[in-house]
């Protein structure tokens, strides 16, 4: 027969043949409540159905054991037995197919609402910064190219204009000899003009029968009439670039290009030169200057743009870092509060499951957690009423 404790609802399997007399008493192992069992009256034997499975071992309630049976073991205290059962459960091998504990709710919240947003924000920020850097470089580089092209076109225009002016002057002054070009104030004013801040134009002649190149109008009087190939030594490693542009006018074509030049202060800078033939003569007009005189303003703009892009990048990184920290704090605090309330409800449900029907539920929130707390409270009250009805029925 099955006996149920009126206090906690624990079930016991009792052998009626062991009850001596009309009734027997024993203490519930879970709550120590005294249970009284009445011996049933004898009935014709019937084939008994198989007993229902119960987790707890059968309790021996007979006052005296029949002499043919072995002496029964003395009951252990409930706490000691529960501890042994827990140790046995921990040592027992895991059953196949049993589910292992996964990631907790707080861990899932951190993954879903912190790590994934961090990755998305970091990726978007990196893409934005990369696009910003590319845009800045594109604007500055293209601007520099445009200004450089404009400067080259300006120098070429000056060279062609001076070549036309020299041509007109020579036509109007046929008596003027080349050896007197540099001493003639009128011709020198036409042939030697300023280009940029430090640049100038000059006039030189195609090589004579001996292959010698000579300059007849120049800002530096010391090189007038000399063999220009002798500048190889003073110009040093700058001479090949200069000579390539200077002598590139053979065949009456225009020559242009870059070469390096060492200033008096020792600095080396790039120069751009355009050599234009004077129509109908053996003379060439060369216009040369430092190109950075034209590109210096755009270089300043480029430096300011890079500085502004760097400041913008730092601001964006600070905003991203602040956003990530704020999200982390919110997720951490809210996750902690949520899991704490769920854990409290879990502990209360565990206490109710072992018979503590007076366990108090403290959660009073108005969200889904509050609905769950109310449901557990209703379940607790329903169990209490069921036990009371059962007790009155007994």
C-alpha positions in Angstrom: 0.0 0.0 0.0 1.1 3.7 -0.6 1.0 6.2 2.2 1.4 10.0 1.6 2.7 12.4 4.2 0.0 15.0 4.9 2.6 17.8 5.5 5.0 17.5 2.6 3.3 15.0 0.2 6.2 12.4 0.3 5.1 8.9 -0.7 6.0 5.7 1.1 5.5 2.1 0.1 4.2 0.1 3.1 3.9 -3.7 3.5 0.6 -4.2 5.5 1.9 -7.6 6.7 4.5 -5.8 8.8 1.9 -3.8 10.8 1.3 -5.5 14.2 -1.9 -4.6 15.7 -4.5 -2.2 14.3 -2.1 0.7 13.5 1.5 1.7 13.3 3.3 5.0 13.4 6.5 6.3 11.9 8.2 9.7 11.2 8.4 11.2 7.7 12.1 11.3 6.6 11.6 14.7 4.8 9.7 16.8 7.4 9.7 14.6 10.6 5.9 14.6 10.6 4.4 11.5 12.5 2.3 9.4 10.1 -0.2 6.9 11.5 -1.0 3.9 9.3 -4.1 1.7 9.9 -3.9 -1.9 9.1 -6.4 -2.8 6.4 -9.0 -5.5 7.0 -8.3 -8.9 5.5 -9.9 -9.4 2.0 -10.0 -12.3 -0.4 -6.7 -12.4 -2.2 -6.7 -10.8 -5.6 -4.0 -10.6 -8.2 -2.3 -7.3 -7.3 -1.2 -5.1 -10.1 2.5 -4.2 -10.2 3.3 -1.5 -7.7 3.9 2.0 -9.1 7.6 3.1 -9.3 8.7 5.3 -6.4 12.0 7.0 -5.9 12.2 6.6 -2.1 13.0 3.3 -0.5 10.1 1.6 1.3 9.8 2.5 5.0 9.7 -0.2 7.6 7.0 0.7 10.1 6.4 -2.6 11.9 7.0 -2.5 15.6 8.6 -5.9 15.6 10.0 -7.8 12.7 8.9 -11.4 12.1 11.5 -13.9 13.3 12.0 -15.3 9.8 13.1 -11.9 8.3 16.4 -10.1 8.8 16.6 -7.3 11.3 16.0 -4.0 9.6 18.5 -1.2 9.6 18.2 1.8 11.8 16.9 4.9 10.0 19.5 7.6 9.3 18.8 11.3 10.1 17.2 13.0 7.1 20.0 15.6 6.7 22.7 12.9 6.7 20.7 10.8 4.2 20.2 13.8 1.9 23.9 14.6 2.0 24.8 11.0 1.1 22.3 11.0 -1.7 23.8 14.2 -3.0 27.3 12.8 -2.9 26.2 9.7 -4.6 24.6 11.7 -7.3 27.7 13.8 -7.9 29.9 10.7 -8.1 27.5 8.8 -10.4 28.6 8.7 -14.0 26.7 10.9 -16.4 23.9 9.2 -18.2 24.2 9.0 -21.9 22.1 11.7 -23.6 21.9 13.9 -20.6 22.1 17.6 -21.4 25.1 19.6 -20.1 24.5 23.1 -18.8 24.9 25.7 -21.5 25.6 29.4 -21.6 23.7 31.3 -19.0 21.3 34.1 -19.6 23.8 36.7 -18.7 26.4 35.2 -21.0 23.9 35.2 -23.9 23.0 38.8 -23.2 26.7 39.7 -23.3 27.2 37.9 -26.6 24.0 39.3 -28.2 23.9 42.8 -26.9 27.6 43.6 -26.2 30.1 41.5 -28.3 28.1 41.5 -31.5 27.3 45.3 -31.4 31.0 45.9 -30.6 32.0 43.9 -33.7 29.5 45.7 -35.8 30.4 49.2 -34.5 34.1 48.5 -34.8 33.7 47.2 -38.4 31.5 50.2 -39.4 34.0 52.6 -37.7 37.0 51.1 -39.4 35.2 51.3 -42.8 34.2 54.9 -42.2 37.8 55.9 -41.1 39.2 54.1 -44.1 36.8 55.8 -46.5 37.6 59.2 -44.8 41.3 58.6 -45.2 40.9 57.6 -48.8 38.7 60.6 -49.5 41.2 63.0 -47.9 44.1 61.4 -49.9 42.1 61.5 -53.1 41.2 65.2 -52.7 44.7 66.3 -51.8 46.5 64.1 -54.3 44.2 65.1 -57.2 44.5 68.8 -56.1 48.3 68.5 -56.1 48.2 66.9 -59.6 45.9 69.6 -60.9 48.1 72.4 -59.5 51.2 70.8 -60.8 49.7 70.5 -64.3 48.6 74.1 -64.1 52.1 75.2 -63.1 53.7 73.2 -65.9 51.3 74.8 -68.4 52.0 78.2 -67.0 55.8 77.8 -67.4 55.3 76.4 -70.9 53.1 79.4 -71.8 55.7 81.8 -70.5 58.4 80.0 -72.6 56.4 80.2 -75.8 55.4 83.8 -75.2 59.0 84.9 -74.6 60.1 82.9 -77.7 57.5 84.9 -79.8 58.7 88.2 -78.3 62.3 87.4 -79.1 61.4 86.5 -82.6 59.6 89.8 -83.1 62.5 91.7 -81.6 65.1 90.0 -83.8 63.0 90.7 -86.9 62.7 94.3 -86.0 66.5 94.6 -85.1 68.3 92.6 -87.8 71.6 94.4 -87.0 71.8 93.0 -83.4 74.5 90.4 -83.1 74.2 87.4 -80.7 77.3 88.5 -78.8 75.5 91.7 -77.9 72.3 90.1 -76.8 73.1 90.3 -73.1 74.4 93.9 -73.3 71.3 95.1 -75.2 68.9 96.4 -72.5 65.9 96.1 -74.8 66.6 92.5 -75.9 67.7 91.4 -72.4 64.4 92.8 -71.0 62.6 90.6 -73.6 64.7 87.4 -73.3 65.3 87.3 -69.5 62.0 87.5 -67.7 61.0 86.4 -64.2 59.2 83.1 -63.7 57.6 82.6 -60.3 59.6 83.9 -57.4 63.1 82.6 -58.3 62.7 81.4 -61.8 63.7 83.1 -65.0 63.9 82.7 -68.8 67.1 82.6 -70.8 68.2 82.4 -74.5 70.7 79.9 -75.9 71.8 78.7 -79.3 71.8 75.3 -81.0 75.3 73.7 -81.1 77.7 75.1 -83.6 79.9 73.2 -86.1 82.1 72.0 -83.2 79.0 70.8 -81.2 79.3 73.5 -78.6 76.1 74.8 -76.9 76.3 78.4 -75.8 74.0 80.7 -73.9 73.7 84.4 -75.0 71.1 85.8 -72.6 70.9 84.7 -69.0 70.3 86.0 -65.4 73.8 85.0 -64.6 76.3 86.9 -66.7 79.2 84.5 -65.9 77.8 81.8 -68.2 77.3 84.1 -71.3 79.1 82.6 -74.3 80.7 79.7 -72.4 80.6 76.0 -73.5 77.6 74.9 -71.5 78.9 71.3 -71.3 81.6 72.7 -68.9 78.9 73.1 -66.2 79.1 69.3 -65.7 81.7 69.7 -62.9 80.1 72.5 -60.9 76.6 71.0 -61.2 77.8 67.5 -60.3 75.0 64.9 -60.1 72.4 67.6 -61.1 73.9 68.0 -64.5 72.5 64.9 -66.3 68.9 65.9 -65.7 69.5 69.5 -66.7 71.4 68.5 -69.9 68.7 66.1 -70.9 66.1 68.9 -71.0 68.5 71.5 -72.3 69.8 69.5 -75.3 66.4 67.9 -76.0 65.4 70.5 -78.6 67.3 69.0 -81.5 65.2 68.8 -84.6 63.2 71.9 -83.7 61.0 70.3 -81.1 60.0 71.6 -77.7 61.7 70.0 -74.7 60.4 69.9 -71.1 61.2 68.0 -67.9 62.3 68.0 -64.3 65.8 68.1 -62.8 67.2 68.6 -59.3 69.1 71.8 -58.3 71.2 72.5 -55.3 70.7 75.9 -53.7 73.4 78.0 -52.0 72.1 76.8 -48.6 72.7 73.2 -49.6 69.0 72.2 -50.1 68.1 70.2 -53.1 64.8 71.0 -54.8 63.1 70.0 -58.1 63.0 72.4 -61.0 60.8 72.3 -64.1 62.2 73.6 -67.4 60.6 74.2 -70.8 62.8 74.9 -73.9 61.0 76.4 -76.9 62.6 77.1 -80.2 62.4 80.7 -81.6 60.8 80.4 -84.9 63.0 81.1 -87.9 66.2 81.2 -85.8 68.8 78.9 -84.2 67.9 80.2 -80.8 66.0 78.5 -77.9 64.2 80.2 -75.0 64.4 78.2 -71.8 61.9 79.0 -68.9 62.7 77.3 -65.6 61.7 77.6 -61.9 61.1 75.7 -58.7 57.8 73.9 -59.1 57.1 74.0 -55.3 56.6 77.8 -55.7 53.3 76.9 -57.4 52.4 73.8 -55.4 53.3 75.2 -51.9 49.8 76.5 -51.2 48.2 73.1 -52.1 50.8 71.4 -49.9 49.6 73.6 -47.0 46.0 72.7 -47.8 47.0 69.0 -47.9 48.7 69.3 -44.5 45.7 71.0 -43.0 43.4 68.4 -44.5 45.5 65.6 -43.0 45.4 67.3 -39.6 41.7 67.7 -39.8 41.2 64.1 -40.9 43.4 63.0 -37.9 41.3 65.0 -35.5 38.1 63.7 -37.0 39.4 60.1 -36.6 40.3 60.7 -33.0 36.8 62.1 -32.3 35.1 59.1 -34.0 37.3 56.7 -32.0 36.4 58.4 -28.8 32.7 58.3 -29.6 32.9 54.6 -30.5 34.8 53.8 -27.3 32.3 55.7 -25.2 29.4 54.0 -27.0 30.9 50.6 -26.4 31.6 51.3 -22.7 28.1 52.6 -22.2 26.5 49.5 -23.9 28.7 47.3 -21.7 27.6 49.1 -18.5 23.9 48.9 -19.4 24.1 45.2 -20.5 26.1 44.3 -17.4 23.7 46.1 -14.9 20.5 45.0 -16.6 21.8 41.4 -17.1 22.8 41.2 -13.4 19.4 42.5 -12.2 17.5 40.2 -14.6 19.5 37.0 -13.7 19.3 37.9 -10.0 15.5 38.0 -10.2 15.3 34.8 -12.2 17.7 33.0 -9.7 15.5 34.2 -6.8 12.4 32.7 -8.4 14.4 29.5 -9.1 15.4 29.2 -5.5 11.8 29.8 -4.3 10.5 27.2 -6.7 13.1 24.7 -5.4 12.1 25.4 -1.8 8.4 24.9 -2.7 9.3 21.6 -4.4 10.7 20.2 -1.1 7.7 21.2 1.0 8.5 24.8 2.1 5.1 26.1 1.2 5.5 29.2 3.3 8.5 30.5 1.1 7.9 34.2 0.4 8.2 35.5 -3.2 9.6 39.0 -3.0 9.5 40.0 -6.8 6.9 42.6 -7.5 7.9 43.8 -10.9 5.2 44.5 -13.6 7.0 42.8 -16.5 7.2 39.1 -17.6 9.3 38.3 -14.6 6.5 39.6 -12.4 4.0 37.5 -14.3 6.2 34.4 -13.6 6.4 35.3 -9.9 2.6 35.6 -9.7 2.3 32.2 -11.5 4.6 30.6 -9.0 2.7 32.2 -6.1 -0.6 30.8 -7.5 1.0 27.4 -7.8 2.3 27.6 -4.2 -1.2 28.5 -2.9 -2.8 25.7 -5.0 -0.4 23.1 -3.6 -1.1 24.4 0.0 -4.9 24.1 -0.6 -4.5 20.6 -2.1 -2.6 19.4 0.9 -5.2 20.9 3.3 -8.0 19.2 1.4 -6.1 15.9 1.5 -5.5 16.3 5.3 -9.2 17.0 5.9 -10.1 14.0 3.8 -7.8 11.7 5.9 
